[in-house]
Amino acid sequence: MQQNFVNHLNRCCKKIKVCVSSKRWWTAEIAENRKILGSIKRARKKGEASQQQVRRQRSNLRRMI
């Protein structure tokens, strides 16, 4: 019975690959904020943004996570 169930699921359902770094709670919104933080950090290196902006965005990202 178990083998029939497994065979049916393999045919009908999408297989999910789970690994150590998989995070189901990581949303598109968090990914977007991470990109924003990276762009602000790069701007900071160029002198186009302040350290305060970096801190604010980092804090925002941590709150979301």
Backbone as XML, in Angstrom:
<?xml version="1.0"?>
<chain id="A" units="angstrom">
  <residue number="1" name="MET">
    <atom name="N" x="0.827" y="-1.191" z="0.000"/>
    <atom name="CA" x="0.000" y="0.000" z="0.000"/>
    <atom name="C" x="0.879" y="1.266" z="0.000"/>
  </residue>
  <residue number="2" name="GLN">
    <atom name="N" x="1.914" y="1.239" z="0.814"/>
    <atom name="CA" x="2.808" y="2.400" z="0.878"/>
    <atom name="C" x="3.488" y="2.634" z="-0.478"/>
  </residue>
  <residue number="3" name="GLN">
    <atom name="N" x="3.914" y="1.567" z="-1.134"/>
    <atom name="CA" x="4.577" y="1.705" z="-2.430"/>
    <atom name="C" x="3.625" y="2.281" z="-3.475"/>
  </residue>
  <residue number="4" name="ASN">
    <atom name="N" x="2.351" y="1.873" z="-3.438"/>
    <atom name="CA" x="1.359" y="2.440" z="-4.364"/>
    <atom name="C" x="1.191" y="3.930" z="-4.132"/>
  </residue>
  <residue number="5" name="PHE">
    <atom name="N" x="1.169" y="4.328" z="-2.878"/>
    <atom name="CA" x="1.033" y="5.731" z="-2.528"/>
    <atom name="C" x="2.233" y="6.535" z="-3.024"/>
  </residue>
  <residue number="6" name="VAL">
    <atom name="N" x="3.428" y="6.011" z="-2.811"/>
    <atom name="CA" x="4.655" y="6.678" z="-3.249"/>
    <atom name="C" x="4.678" y="6.801" z="-4.772"/>
  </residue>
  <residue number="7" name="ASN">
    <atom name="N" x="4.316" y="5.744" z="-5.463"/>
    <atom name="CA" x="4.292" y="5.775" z="-6.927"/>
    <atom name="C" x="3.299" y="6.819" z="-7.440"/>
  </residue>
  <residue number="8" name="HIS">
    <atom name="N" x="2.141" y="6.885" z="-6.817"/>
    <atom name="CA" x="1.131" y="7.870" z="-7.217"/>
    <atom name="C" x="1.642" y="9.295" z="-7.001"/>
  </residue>
  <residue number="9" name="LEU">
    <atom name="N" x="2.240" y="9.553" z="-5.861"/>
    <atom name="CA" x="2.786" y="10.889" z="-5.589"/>
    <atom name="C" x="3.908" y="11.242" z="-6.549"/>
  </residue>
  <residue number="10" name="ASN">
    <atom name="N" x="4.762" y="10.292" z="-6.874"/>
    <atom name="CA" x="5.855" y="10.548" z="-7.818"/>
    <atom name="C" x="5.331" y="10.914" z="-9.202"/>
  </residue>
  <residue number="11" name="ARG">
    <atom name="N" x="4.218" y="10.334" z="-9.608"/>
    <atom name="CA" x="3.646" y="10.646" z="-10.916"/>
    <atom name="C" x="2.919" y="11.984" z="-10.927"/>
  </residue>
  <residue number="12" name="CYS">
    <atom name="N" x="2.230" y="12.315" z="-9.838"/>
    <atom name="CA" x="1.314" y="13.457" z="-9.836"/>
    <atom name="C" x="1.878" y="14.739" z="-9.230"/>
  </residue>
  <residue number="13" name="CYS">
    <atom name="N" x="2.807" y="14.638" z="-8.349"/>
    <atom name="CA" x="3.258" y="15.813" z="-7.599"/>
    <atom name="C" x="4.687" y="16.201" z="-7.976"/>
  </residue>
  <residue number="14" name="LYS">
    <atom name="N" x="4.950" y="17.474" z="-7.860"/>
    <atom name="CA" x="6.288" y="17.989" z="-8.121"/>
    <atom name="C" x="7.203" y="17.616" z="-6.958"/>
  </residue>
  <residue number="15" name="LYS">
    <atom name="N" x="8.378" y="17.108" z="-7.277"/>
    <atom name="CA" x="9.330" y="16.740" z="-6.237"/>
    <atom name="C" x="10.016" y="17.988" z="-5.717"/>
  </residue>
  <residue number="16" name="ILE">
    <atom name="N" x="10.217" y="18.046" z="-4.432"/>
    <atom name="CA" x="10.881" y="19.173" z="-3.782"/>
    <atom name="C" x="12.242" y="18.704" z="-3.308"/>
  </residue>
  <residue number="17" name="LYS">
    <atom name="N" x="13.263" y="19.473" z="-3.680"/>
    <atom name="CA" x="14.607" y="19.163" z="-3.211"/>
    <atom name="C" x="14.864" y="19.984" z="-1.955"/>
  </residue>
  <residue number="18" name="VAL">
    <atom name="N" x="15.079" y="19.310" z="-0.859"/>
    <atom name="CA" x="15.338" y="19.977" z="0.407"/>
    <atom name="C" x="16.803" y="19.767" z="0.761"/>
  </residue>
  <residue number="19" name="CYS">
    <atom name="N" x="17.467" y="20.864" z="1.068"/>
    <atom name="CA" x="18.855" y="20.761" z="1.479"/>
    <atom name="C" x="19.053" y="21.618" z="2.726"/>
  </residue>
  <residue number="20" name="VAL">
    <atom name="N" x="20.251" y="21.629" z="3.236"/>
    <atom name="CA" x="20.553" y="22.335" z="4.473"/>
    <atom name="C" x="20.244" y="23.823" z="4.356"/>
  </residue>
  <residue number="21" name="SER">
    <atom name="N" x="20.509" y="24.413" z="3.192"/>
    <atom name="CA" x="20.321" y="25.859" z="3.038"/>
    <atom name="C" x="18.904" y="26.244" z="2.594"/>
  </residue>
  <residue number="22" name="SER">
    <atom name="N" x="17.986" y="25.293" z="2.484"/>
    <atom name="CA" x="16.610" y="25.616" z="2.108"/>
    <atom name="C" x="15.914" y="26.365" z="3.230"/>
  </residue>
  <residue number="23" name="LYS">
    <atom name="N" x="15.261" y="27.448" z="2.862"/>
    <atom name="CA" x="14.552" y="28.247" z="3.858"/>
    <atom name="C" x="13.159" y="28.541" z="3.315"/>
  </residue>
  <residue number="24" name="ARG">
    <atom name="N" x="12.171" y="27.883" z="3.821"/>
    <atom name="CA" x="10.798" y="28.069" z="3.334"/>
    <atom name="C" x="10.257" y="29.435" z="3.701"/>
  </residue>
  <residue number="25" name="TRP">
    <atom name="N" x="10.788" y="30.068" z="4.736"/>
    <atom name="CA" x="10.298" y="31.366" z="5.189"/>
    <atom name="C" x="10.906" y="32.509" z="4.396"/>
  </residue>
  <residue number="26" name="TRP">
    <atom name="N" x="11.892" y="32.240" z="3.537"/>
    <atom name="CA" x="12.557" y="33.293" z="2.764"/>
    <atom name="C" x="11.622" y="33.697" z="1.623"/>
  </residue>
  <residue number="27" name="THR">
    <atom name="N" x="11.082" y="34.899" z="1.704"/>
    <atom name="CA" x="10.108" y="35.361" z="0.718"/>
    <atom name="C" x="10.774" y="36.229" z="-0.342"/>
  </residue>
  <residue number="28" name="ALA">
    <atom name="N" x="10.026" y="36.530" z="-1.376"/>
    <atom name="CA" x="10.516" y="37.419" z="-2.430"/>
    <atom name="C" x="10.759" y="38.816" z="-1.873"/>
  </residue>
  <residue number="29" name="GLU">
    <atom name="N" x="9.960" y="39.211" z="-0.905"/>
    <atom name="CA" x="10.119" y="40.527" z="-0.281"/>
    <atom name="C" x="11.455" y="40.616" z="0.468"/>
  </residue>
  <residue number="30" name="ILE">
    <atom name="N" x="11.827" y="39.560" z="1.157"/>
    <atom name="CA" x="13.108" y="39.536" z="1.861"/>
    <atom name="C" x="14.249" y="39.567" z="0.848"/>
  </residue>
  <residue number="31" name="ALA">
    <atom name="N" x="14.129" y="38.813" z="-0.237"/>
    <atom name="CA" x="15.163" y="38.803" z="-1.271"/>
    <atom name="C" x="15.334" y="40.197" z="-1.880"/>
  </residue>
  <residue number="32" name="GLU">
    <atom name="N" x="14.229" y="40.884" z="-2.126"/>
    <atom name="CA" x="14.289" y="42.228" z="-2.690"/>
    <atom name="C" x="14.975" y="43.198" z="-1.727"/>
  </residue>
  <residue number="33" name="ASN">
    <atom name="N" x="14.656" y="43.109" z="-0.450"/>
    <atom name="CA" x="15.296" y="43.975" z="0.534"/>
    <atom name="C" x="16.783" y="43.658" z="0.677"/>
  </residue>
  <residue number="34" name="ARG">
    <atom name="N" x="17.157" y="42.422" z="0.479"/>
    <atom name="CA" x="18.569" y="42.051" z="0.522"/>
    <atom name="C" x="19.313" y="42.685" z="-0.651"/>
  </residue>
  <residue number="35" name="LYS">
    <atom name="N" x="18.678" y="42.706" z="-1.827"/>
    <atom name="CA" x="19.281" y="43.359" z="-2.989"/>
    <atom name="C" x="19.434" y="44.855" z="-2.752"/>
  </residue>
  <residue number="36" name="ILE">
    <atom name="N" x="18.426" y="45.457" z="-2.138"/>
    <atom name="CA" x="18.481" y="46.889" z="-1.839"/>
    <atom name="C" x="19.639" y="47.175" z="-0.887"/>
  </residue>
  <residue number="37" name="LEU">
    <atom name="N" x="19.788" y="46.344" z="0.143"/>
    <atom name="CA" x="20.893" y="46.521" z="1.083"/>
    <atom name="C" x="22.233" y="46.438" z="0.354"/>
  </residue>
  <residue number="38" name="GLY">
    <atom name="N" x="22.382" y="45.496" z="-0.549"/>
    <atom name="CA" x="23.617" y="45.368" z="-1.315"/>
    <atom name="C" x="23.903" y="46.600" z="-2.157"/>
  </residue>
  <residue number="39" name="SER">
    <atom name="N" x="22.867" y="47.140" z="-2.787"/>
    <atom name="CA" x="23.078" y="48.328" z="-3.614"/>
    <atom name="C" x="23.449" y="49.538" z="-2.759"/>
  </residue>
  <residue number="40" name="ILE">
    <atom name="N" x="22.857" y="49.654" z="-1.569"/>
    <atom name="CA" x="23.206" y="50.758" z="-0.674"/>
    <atom name="C" x="24.636" y="50.600" z="-0.169"/>
  </residue>
  <residue number="41" name="LYS">
    <atom name="N" x="25.051" y="49.370" z="0.107"/>
    <atom name="CA" x="26.422" y="49.141" z="0.560"/>
    <atom name="C" x="27.424" y="49.506" z="-0.535"/>
  </residue>
  <residue number="42" name="ARG">
    <atom name="N" x="27.088" y="49.165" z="-1.789"/>
    <atom name="CA" x="27.978" y="49.542" z="-2.893"/>
    <atom name="C" x="28.032" y="51.058" z="-3.056"/>
  </residue>
  <residue number="43" name="ALA">
    <atom name="N" x="26.875" y="51.720" z="-2.908"/>
    <atom name="CA" x="26.834" y="53.181" z="-2.989"/>
    <atom name="C" x="27.649" y="53.802" z="-1.856"/>
  </residue>
  <residue number="44" name="ARG">
    <atom name="N" x="27.639" y="53.178" z="-0.702"/>
    <atom name="CA" x="28.411" y="53.669" z="0.440"/>
    <atom name="C" x="29.909" y="53.625" z="0.133"/>
  </residue>
  <residue number="45" name="LYS">
    <atom name="N" x="30.355" y="52.552" z="-0.523"/>
    <atom name="CA" x="31.767" y="52.443" z="-0.883"/>
    <atom name="C" x="32.175" y="53.544" z="-1.863"/>
  </residue>
  <residue number="46" name="LYS">
    <atom name="N" x="31.232" y="53.940" z="-2.731"/>
    <atom name="CA" x="31.505" y="54.991" z="-3.706"/>
    <atom name="C" x="31.337" y="56.384" z="-3.103"/>
  </residue>
  <residue number="47" name="GLY">
    <atom name="N" x="30.816" y="56.450" z="-1.890"/>
    <atom name="CA" x="30.606" y="57.733" z="-1.239"/>
    <atom name="C" x="29.278" y="58.373" z="-1.585"/>
  </residue>
  <residue number="48" name="GLU">
    <atom name="N" x="28.358" y="57.602" z="-2.171"/>
    <atom name="CA" x="27.060" y="58.130" z="-2.594"/>
    <atom name="C" x="25.961" y="57.921" z="-1.552"/>
  </residue>
  <residue number="49" name="ALA">
    <atom name="N" x="26.235" y="57.178" z="-0.509"/>
    <atom name="CA" x="25.251" y="56.918" z="0.539"/>
    <atom name="C" x="25.939" y="57.041" z="1.894"/>
  </residue>
  <residue number="50" name="SER">
    <atom name="N" x="25.135" y="57.269" z="2.919"/>
    <atom name="CA" x="25.702" y="57.423" z="4.260"/>
    <atom name="C" x="25.663" y="56.096" z="5.017"/>
  </residue>
  <residue number="51" name="GLN">
    <atom name="N" x="26.458" y="56.035" z="6.053"/>
    <atom name="CA" x="26.465" y="54.848" z="6.914"/>
    <atom name="C" x="25.109" y="54.688" z="7.597"/>
  </residue>
  <residue number="52" name="GLN">
    <atom name="N" x="24.454" y="55.784" z="7.873"/>
    <atom name="CA" x="23.127" y="55.747" z="8.509"/>
    <atom name="C" x="22.115" y="55.033" z="7.599"/>
  </residue>
  <residue number="53" name="GLN">
    <atom name="N" x="22.193" y="55.251" z="6.284"/>
    <atom name="CA" x="21.288" y="54.576" z="5.347"/>
    <atom name="C" x="21.552" y="53.071" z="5.353"/>
  </residue>
  <residue number="54" name="VAL">
    <atom name="N" x="22.817" y="52.700" z="5.422"/>
    <atom name="CA" x="23.167" y="51.273" z="5.471"/>
    <atom name="C" x="22.605" y="50.651" z="6.744"/>
  </residue>
  <residue number="55" name="ARG">
    <atom name="N" x="22.787" y="51.314" z="7.875"/>
    <atom name="CA" x="22.276" y="50.799" z="9.151"/>
    <atom name="C" x="20.762" y="50.648" z="9.128"/>
  </residue>
  <residue number="56" name="ARG">
    <atom name="N" x="20.093" y="51.650" z="8.578"/>
    <atom name="CA" x="18.633" y="51.617" z="8.524"/>
    <atom name="C" x="18.140" y="50.443" z="7.678"/>
  </residue>
  <residue number="57" name="GLN">
    <atom name="N" x="18.735" y="50.242" z="6.501"/>
    <atom name="CA" x="18.317" y="49.141" z="5.631"/>
    <atom name="C" x="18.661" y="47.796" z="6.236"/>
  </residue>
  <residue number="58" name="ARG">
    <atom name="N" x="19.833" y="47.685" z="6.870"/>
    <atom name="CA" x="20.225" y="46.432" z="7.529"/>
    <atom name="C" x="19.243" y="46.090" z="8.643"/>
  </residue>
  <residue number="59" name="SER">
    <atom name="N" x="18.858" y="47.096" z="9.424"/>
    <atom name="CA" x="17.897" y="46.894" z="10.496"/>
    <atom name="C" x="16.552" y="46.453" z="9.950"/>
  </residue>
  <residue number="60" name="ASN">
    <atom name="N" x="16.132" y="47.062" z="8.850"/>
    <atom name="CA" x="14.867" y="46.685" z="8.210"/>
    <atom name="C" x="14.897" y="45.232" z="7.747"/>
  </residue>
  <residue number="61" name="LEU">
    <atom name="N" x="16.000" y="44.836" z="7.119"/>
    <atom name="CA" x="16.126" y="43.459" z="6.643"/>
    <atom name="C" x="16.113" y="42.474" z="7.810"/>
  </residue>
  <residue number="62" name="ARG">
    <atom name="N" x="16.815" y="42.781" z="8.870"/>
    <atom name="CA" x="16.836" y="41.885" z="10.037"/>
    <atom name="C" x="15.459" y="41.742" z="10.659"/>
  </residue>
  <residue number="63" name="ARG">
    <atom name="N" x="14.700" y="42.828" z="10.721"/>
    <atom name="CA" x="13.341" y="42.753" z="11.255"/>
    <atom name="C" x="12.459" y="41.846" z="10.403"/>
  </residue>
  <residue number="64" name="MET">
    <atom name="N" x="12.632" y="41.925" z="9.087"/>
    <atom name="CA" x="11.838" y="41.085" z="8.181"/>
    <atom name="C" x="12.173" y="39.613" z="8.361"/>
  </residue>
  <residue number="65" name="ILE">
    <atom name="N" x="13.464" y="39.339" z="8.522"/>
    <atom name="CA" x="13.898" y="37.944" z="8.683"/>
    <atom name="C" x="13.403" y="37.416" z="10.012"/>
  </residue>
</chain>
